Amino acid sequence: MATCGEVLVNLLEGYGVDQVFGIPGVHTVELYRGLARSSIRHVTPRHEQGAGFMADGYARTSGKPGVCFIITGPGMTNITTAMGQAYADSIPMLVISSVQSRSQLGGGRGKLHELPNQSAMIAGVAAFSHTLMSAAELPGVLARAFALFQAGRPRPVHIEIPLDVLVENADALLGSEPISVSRAGAAPSAVKQMSQLLAAAKRPLILAGGGAIDAAAELTQLAEALGAPVALTINAKGMLASNHPLLIGSTQTLVATRALVAEADVVLAIGTELAETDYDVTFAGGFEIPGALLRIDIDSDQTVRNYPPHVALVADAQIAARALLAELGNKPLAARDSNWGAHRVARLWSELEPTWDAATRAQTLFLNTVLNELPDAVLVGDSTQPVYTGNLTLNLDHPRRWFNSSTGYGTLGYALPAAIGAWLGRGNGAPVVCLIGDGGLQFTLPELASAVEARTPVIVLLWNNQGYEEIKKYMVNRAIEPVGVDIYTPDFIGVAKALGCAAQAVHGVEELRSALRAATDRQGPTLIEIDQGLWMKAVAV
């Protein structure tokens, strides 16, 4: 007999799942019955939050949904933070959990791991949460999940399977086939209207977000055809090459960039929420789009949030960009303002360069040193100062190489487990670097053991400023006496070595380069600690 749990594994293989993150428990062992005989690799984190962050990082580099097997009760409460981060950043994640047997759901009998309503608890951080009431429902609910991942706005999906359903006879489902769903095309009428406005614009501008990440080539062509400056959200970094003359980076929160945006007469926003963590990271307000706003998004609801559009189009970003390019090819373009395009972008960068303070320059040097030594690296960031700096000053040549938890939900402890997942998702052996602070690392420090066990050679760059310095500054600026921000800092080198990692401290550029070269030759993880004060003294920029 094939159980529901075994058929689930077969169906996941059919949908191309090659990786699962989870911690086995007495309520999920039936999910593992078929896993050992499958081609799917299993990685065991040290906490279910780590499982979710690993799945998130895997999804961001691979473009495929990250999958987790999680026990009922505490397993699900632990993973909700990771699901919240993935929900905020539109990351495809499939969380499959157990739940009490059907006759005991909501019974309040004090059963192991019992919650009054687990599905209701998860609903706020999932596109949907479904309780599988019979094995026969399994192919249909998986088809729903993967339809969302393939053709909708990807977000976490939760499927909970009662303990008695997990062992139910599912022989009749062995022939079930995965279902593929195509993304939405672009309505010709909206494409025509948008192309007319763009063709007539004298100062067109493009705002692109992570929802357009697979349309990098088309976006570049569109920008060049229009002579339009391009601002990228943090999750869209790399969609235009770092040295492209039309790139204004991810500087939308800065006064000089806002002035440029305000000059545009037509603004195309594609795959972006136009939300606070990309356009107003200092919470000052004041980001304005006075020009005609054209919005393209896979999510109809999102096309009218935050900034109302002049024209909106619900479509896949790549399909829509191709349609716009084809339509614009048949239209004469109005003469562009002579001070626009590359000329205006060059002026912006000349205005921004003198505004970077010593800390920004030192942290940018730190990041550039990493990229000069590891030019193909993926940089996975936490909420920490070099990441905040890189969000503003760093540009990359390819997408899916810079992402962090300072956007959207803004959790701490994300970067280490997400970097493990990112390395597994990258698939080409390119280095993956974790950028994390001493406060954030203490949230998920045990995941170093997971990296050792999974033989993932992630490079953990620990920026140590002995506490929550950014929050301390925020308190001081608001005339609040700092409390709770000067935390105890452990011996990270000793802890990392005890967990099986290579570890060392570095103070300057040459030491960092040497440590990075050594790390790339290892089969397991490396922790490199950088003391903020010593780095600032050593580089003195």
C-alpha positions in Angstrom: 0.0 0.0 0.0 1.2 3.5 -0.8 0.3 6.0 1.9 -0.7 9.6 1.5 2.7 10.6 2.8 4.5 8.5 0.2 2.4 9.7 -2.7 3.0 13.3 -1.5 6.8 12.8 -2.0 6.1 11.3 -5.5 4.1 14.3 -6.5 6.7 16.7 -5.2 9.3 15.0 -7.3 6.9 15.4 -10.3 6.8 19.2 -9.6 10.6 19.3 -9.7 11.2 19.5 -6.0 14.8 18.4 -5.3 15.3 19.8 -1.8 13.3 19.7 1.5 14.1 21.4 4.8 12.7 20.0 8.0 13.2 18.6 11.5 11.6 15.1 11.8 9.2 14.6 14.7 6.8 11.9 15.8 4.0 13.7 14.0 5.9 13.9 10.6 7.7 10.6 10.4 5.1 9.4 7.8 6.3 12.1 5.5 9.7 10.6 5.6 8.6 7.0 4.7 8.8 7.9 1.0 11.6 10.5 1.3 14.4 8.0 1.8 13.6 6.3 -1.5 13.2 9.5 -3.5 15.7 11.8 -5.3 14.9 14.6 -2.9 17.6 15.8 -0.6 16.7 16.6 3.0 18.6 19.2 5.1 18.0 19.3 8.9 18.2 22.8 10.4 18.5 23.4 14.1 15.2 25.3 14.4 12.1 25.4 12.3 12.6 29.1 11.7 15.9 28.1 10.1 14.1 25.7 7.9 11.9 28.5 6.6 14.8 30.9 6.0 16.7 28.1 4.2 13.7 27.5 2.0 13.5 31.3 1.3 17.2 31.5 0.3 16.8 28.4 -1.8 13.8 29.9 -3.7 15.6 33.2 -4.3 18.6 31.7 -6.0 16.9 28.8 -7.8 13.6 30.4 -8.8 11.8 27.3 -7.5 9.7 27.0 -4.4 11.4 26.1 -1.2 9.7 23.2 0.6 9.6 22.5 4.3 8.3 19.5 6.4 7.2 20.8 9.8 5.6 19.2 12.8 2.3 20.5 14.2 2.2 23.0 17.0 5.6 24.3 18.0 7.1 23.6 14.6 4.5 25.8 13.0 4.7 28.6 15.5 8.5 28.5 15.0 8.3 28.8 11.2 5.8 31.7 11.1 8.5 34.4 11.2 10.2 32.9 8.2 6.9 32.7 6.4 6.2 36.3 7.3 9.5 37.4 5.6 8.7 35.3 2.5 5.1 36.6 2.4 6.4 40.2 2.5 8.9 39.6 -0.3 6.7 37.4 -2.5 8.9 34.3 -2.2 7.4 30.9 -3.1 7.5 28.5 -0.1 5.5 25.3 0.5 5.2 24.4 4.1 3.7 20.9 4.7 2.9 20.1 8.3 1.1 17.5 10.3 -2.0 18.2 12.5 -4.1 16.3 14.9 -6.2 13.4 13.5 -9.5 14.5 11.9 -11.7 13.4 14.9 -9.5 15.4 17.3 -9.2 18.7 15.4 -10.1 21.6 17.7 -10.9 19.1 20.5 -8.9 20.8 23.2 -8.0 17.4 24.8 -4.5 18.3 25.6 -3.0 16.2 22.8 0.7 16.5 22.0 1.5 19.7 20.0 -2.2 20.6 19.9 -3.4 24.1 18.8 -7.0 25.3 18.8 -6.8 26.1 15.0 -3.4 25.8 13.4 -4.6 26.7 10.0 -6.2 30.0 11.2 -3.0 30.9 13.0 -1.0 30.5 9.7 -3.5 32.3 7.5 -1.9 35.7 8.0 1.5 34.7 6.6 0.3 32.4 3.8 -1.5 32.9 0.5 -3.7 30.1 1.7 -3.7 27.3 4.4 -5.5 24.1 3.6 -6.4 21.2 5.8 -6.3 17.9 3.8 -9.4 16.0 4.9 -8.7 13.0 2.7 -5.9 11.7 0.6 -8.0 12.1 -2.5 -7.6 15.9 -2.1 -3.8 15.8 -2.3 -3.3 16.2 -6.1 -5.8 19.1 -6.2 -4.3 21.1 -3.4 -0.8 20.6 -4.6 -1.9 21.8 -8.1 -3.4 24.9 -6.4 -0.1 25.6 -4.6 2.1 25.2 -7.7 -0.4 27.2 -9.9 0.2 30.1 -7.5 4.0 29.6 -7.7 4.0 29.3 -11.4 1.4 31.9 -12.5 0.4 34.1 -9.6 2.1 36.3 -7.0 4.3 33.7 -5.2 3.9 33.6 -1.5 4.0 30.8 1.2 1.4 28.1 1.0 0.6 25.9 4.0 -0.9 22.4 3.7 -1.6 20.5 6.9 -2.3 16.8 6.9 -4.1 15.1 9.8 -2.2 12.2 11.3 -4.8 9.7 10.2 -4.8 11.0 6.6 -1.0 10.7 6.4 -1.3 6.9 6.6 -4.4 6.6 4.5 -4.3 4.3 1.5 -3.4 6.4 -1.6 -2.8 3.7 -4.2 -5.4 5.3 -6.4 -3.3 8.5 -6.6 -0.1 6.9 -7.8 -0.9 7.9 -11.4 -1.5 11.5 -10.6 0.4 14.0 -12.8 1.7 17.5 -12.0 -0.2 20.4 -13.6 1.6 23.2 -15.3 0.0 26.7 -15.5 1.1 29.5 -17.8 1.4 33.1 -16.6 -1.0 35.8 -17.6 -0.4 37.5 -21.0 -0.6 41.2 -21.5 -3.9 42.8 -22.6 -3.3 44.4 -26.0 -5.5 47.5 -25.2 -3.5 48.3 -22.1 -0.2 47.6 -23.9 -1.2 50.0 -26.6 -2.2 52.7 -24.2 1.0 52.4 -22.2 3.2 52.4 -25.3 1.5 55.6 -26.6 2.2 57.4 -23.3 5.8 56.1 -23.2 6.5 57.0 -26.8 5.2 60.5 -26.3 7.2 61.0 -23.1 10.0 63.5 -23.0 11.4 62.3 -19.6 10.3 58.6 -19.1 11.5 56.7 -16.0 11.3 53.0 -15.0 10.9 51.7 -11.4 11.4 47.9 -11.4 11.0 45.5 -8.5 11.6 41.9 -7.6 8.4 40.9 -9.3 10.2 41.6 -12.6 13.4 39.7 -11.8 13.0 37.3 -14.7 12.6 40.1 -17.2 16.1 41.6 -16.9 17.0 41.4 -20.5 13.6 42.9 -21.6 13.9 45.6 -19.0 17.3 46.6 -20.3 16.1 46.8 -23.9 13.1 48.8 -22.8 15.2 51.3 -20.9 17.6 51.7 -23.8 14.7 52.1 -26.3 13.2 54.8 -24.2 16.3 56.4 -22.9 14.7 56.0 -19.5 16.6 56.1 -16.2 16.0 52.9 -14.1 15.6 52.6 -10.3 15.7 49.0 -8.9 14.3 47.8 -5.6 16.7 45.9 -3.4 15.3 42.5 -4.6 15.7 43.7 -8.2 19.4 44.5 -8.0 21.4 43.3 -11.0 18.5 43.6 -13.5 20.6 46.2 -15.2 24.4 45.8 -15.3 26.2 47.8 -12.6 27.9 50.1 -15.1 24.8 50.7 -17.2 24.5 54.5 -18.0 20.8 54.5 -17.3 21.0 52.8 -13.8 20.2 55.0 -10.8 20.5 52.0 -8.5 18.4 51.5 -5.4 18.7 55.1 -4.1 15.0 56.0 -4.2 15.0 57.1 -0.6 17.6 59.8 -1.2 16.7 63.5 -1.8 18.7 63.7 -5.1 17.0 60.6 -6.6 13.6 61.8 -5.5 14.2 65.0 -7.4 15.0 63.0 -10.5 11.9 60.9 -10.2 9.8 64.1 -9.7 11.1 65.4 -13.1 9.8 62.3 -15.0 6.6 62.9 -17.0 5.8 59.2 -17.5 6.8 56.5 -14.9 6.6 52.8 -15.6 6.5 50.8 -12.4 6.9 47.1 -13.1 6.8 44.3 -10.5 7.1 46.7 -7.5 4.9 47.4 -4.6 6.2 51.0 -4.4 6.4 50.3 -0.6 8.3 51.8 2.3 11.3 49.5 2.6 12.4 50.3 -0.9 11.3 53.9 -1.4 11.4 55.4 2.1 13.8 53.5 4.3 14.3 56.5 6.5 10.6 56.7 7.2 10.6 60.4 6.2 7.8 60.2 3.7 7.9 62.5 0.7 8.5 60.0 -2.2 6.3 61.4 -5.0 5.4 60.4 -8.5 3.9 63.5 -10.2 4.2 62.0 -13.7 1.7 59.7 -15.3 2.1 56.3 -13.5 1.8 53.1 -15.4 1.8 49.9 -13.3 2.4 46.3 -14.3 2.0 43.6 -11.8 1.0 39.9 -11.6 -1.2 40.8 -8.6 -4.3 42.9 -9.6 -4.7 44.2 -6.0 -1.2 45.5 -6.0 -1.6 47.6 -9.1 -3.7 50.1 -7.2 -2.0 50.2 -3.8 0.2 53.0 -2.4 0.2 55.0 -5.6 -2.9 55.0 -7.9 -2.0 54.4 -11.5 -2.9 56.3 -14.7 -3.0 52.9 -16.5 -2.7 49.5 -14.9 -1.9 46.1 -16.5 -2.2 42.7 -14.7 0.4 40.5 -16.4 3.6 38.6 -16.1 6.5 41.2 -16.2 8.5 39.4 -18.9 5.5 39.0 -21.2 4.4 42.6 -20.6 7.8 44.0 -21.3 8.1 42.0 -24.5 4.7 43.2 -25.6 5.7 46.9 -24.9 8.9 46.5 -26.8 7.0 45.1 -29.8 4.4 47.9 -29.7 7.0 50.6 -29.3 8.9 49.2 -32.3 5.9 50.3 -34.4 5.8 53.9 -33.0 7.9 57.0 -33.5 9.3 58.2 -30.3 9.0 61.9 -29.2 12.3 63.8 -28.9 13.7 63.2 -25.5 14.7 66.1 -23.2 18.4 66.7 -24.0 19.2 66.7 -20.3 17.5 63.4 -19.6 18.6 59.8 -19.8 22.3 59.0 -19.3 23.1 62.6 -18.9 20.7 63.0 -16.0 21.8 59.7 -14.4 25.5 60.8 -14.6 24.5 64.1 -12.9 22.7 62.1 -10.1 25.7 60.0 -9.3 28.0 63.1 -9.2 25.5 64.6 -6.7 25.4 61.5 -4.5 29.1 60.7 -4.4 30.1 63.6 -2.0 27.2 62.7 0.4 28.6 59.4 1.5 30.0 59.7 5.0 33.1 57.8 6.4 31.1 54.9 7.6 29.3 54.4 4.3 32.6 54.6 2.4 34.3 52.1 4.8 31.4 49.6 4.5 31.2 50.0 0.7 35.0 49.2 0.6 34.3 46.1 2.6 31.6 45.0 0.2 33.6 45.8 -2.9 36.5 43.9 -1.5 34.3 40.8 -1.2 33.1 41.2 -4.8 36.5 41.9 -6.2 37.8 38.7 -4.6 34.6 36.7 -5.3 33.0 38.3 -8.5 30.3 35.6 -8.9 29.2 35.6 -5.2 25.7 35.7 -4.0 25.4 38.1 -1.0 22.7 37.2 1.5 22.2 39.9 4.1 20.6 40.3 7.5 19.5 43.6 9.0 23.0 45.0 9.7 24.9 48.1 8.8 26.9 47.0 5.8 23.7 45.6 4.3 21.9 49.0 4.7 24.9 50.6 3.0 25.0 48.1 0.2 21.3 48.6 -0.5 22.2 52.2 -1.4 25.7 52.1 -2.8 26.2 48.6 -4.3 25.1 47.6 -7.8 25.6 44.1 -9.4 25.7 42.7 -12.9 23.1 39.9 -12.5 19.9 39.4 -10.5 19.3 36.9 -7.7 22.7 37.8 -6.2 21.8 40.4 -3.6 18.9 40.0 -1.1 18.4 40.5 2.6 15.9 40.7 5.4 16.0 44.5 5.7 13.1 44.7 3.2 9.5 43.8 3.9 9.1 42.0 7.2 12.6 43.0 8.4 13.5 40.1 10.7 16.9 39.4 12.4 18.8 36.1 12.1 17.7 35.5 8.5 21.0 35.6 6.7 22.8 32.5 7.9 20.1 29.9 7.2 19.0 31.8 4.1 22.6 31.6 2.8 22.7 27.8 3.4 19.5 27.5 1.3 20.9 29.9 -1.3 24.0 27.8 -1.8 21.8 24.7 -2.3 19.6 26.6 -4.7 22.4 28.1 -6.7 23.5 24.8 -8.0 26.7 26.0 -9.8 29.2 26.0 -7.0 29.5 29.8 -7.0 30.3 31.2 -3.5 27.6 32.4 -1.2 28.4 35.0 1.4 26.3 35.7 4.5 26.4 39.3 5.7 25.3 39.5 9.3 25.8 41.4 12.5 26.7 40.2 16.0 23.1 40.8 17.2 21.4 39.0 14.3 23.8 36.1 14.3 22.9 35.2 17.9 19.3 34.6 16.7 20.3 31.6 14.5 23.9 30.8 15.5 23.3 27.1 15.8 22.6 26.9 12.1 26.4 26.9 11.7 26.1 23.2 12.7 23.5 22.7 9.9 26.0 24.1 7.4 28.7 21.8 8.6 26.4 18.8 8.4 25.1 19.7 5.0 28.6 20.5 3.7 27.6 23.9 2.4 30.7 26.1 2.1 28.9 29.4 3.0 31.2 32.3 4.0 29.8 34.1 7.0 31.1 37.7 7.3 30.3 38.8 10.8 30.2 42.6 11.2 30.7 43.0 14.9 29.8 46.3 16.6 29.1 44.8 20.0 25.4 45.3 20.1 22.4 46.7 18.3 24.1 49.9 17.1 21.5 51.0 14.6 18.7 50.9 17.2 21.0 52.6 19.7 21.5 55.5 17.3 17.7 55.6 16.7 17.1 55.9 20.4 19.7 58.7 20.9 18.3 60.6 17.9 14.9 60.6 19.6 16.3 61.6 23.0 15.7 58.1 24.5 18.3 56.8 26.9 19.6 53.6 25.3 18.4 50.5 27.1 18.8 46.8 25.9 21.0 47.6 23.0 24.5 47.0 24.5 24.3 43.2 24.6 26.8 40.6 25.6 29.0 39.6 22.7 30.3 36.0 22.9 33.5 34.6 21.5 32.2 34.0 18.0 35.5 32.5 16.8 35.5 29.9 19.6 31.8 29.1 19.2 32.2 28.7 15.4 35.2 26.4 15.8 33.3 24.3 18.4 30.5 23.9 15.9 32.9 22.6 13.3 33.6 25.7 11.2 36.8 27.3 10.2 36.9 30.8 11.8 39.2 33.8 12.0 39.2 37.5 12.7 40.4 40.1 10.1 41.0 43.8 10.4 41.9 45.2 7.0 41.5 44.7 3.2 44.4 42.4 2.6 43.5 40.1 5.6 40.0 39.9 4.3 41.1 39.0 0.8 43.4 36.3 2.1 40.6 34.9 4.3 38.1 34.9 1.5 40.6 33.0 -0.8 41.1 30.4 1.9 37.4 30.0 2.5 36.7 29.1 -1.1 39.0 26.1 -0.9 37.0 24.5 2.0 34.1 22.0 1.8 32.4 23.5 4.8 31.4 26.9 6.2 33.8 29.6 7.3 33.2 32.4 9.7 35.2 35.6 9.3 34.8 38.2 12.0 35.3 41.9 11.2 35.3 44.3 14.2 33.7 47.5 13.0 36.0 49.8 15.0 39.2 48.1 13.9 38.0 48.0 10.2 37.3 51.7 10.3 40.8 52.4 11.7 42.5 50.1 9.2 40.9 51.5 6.0 40.6 55.2 7.1 38.5 56.3 4.1 
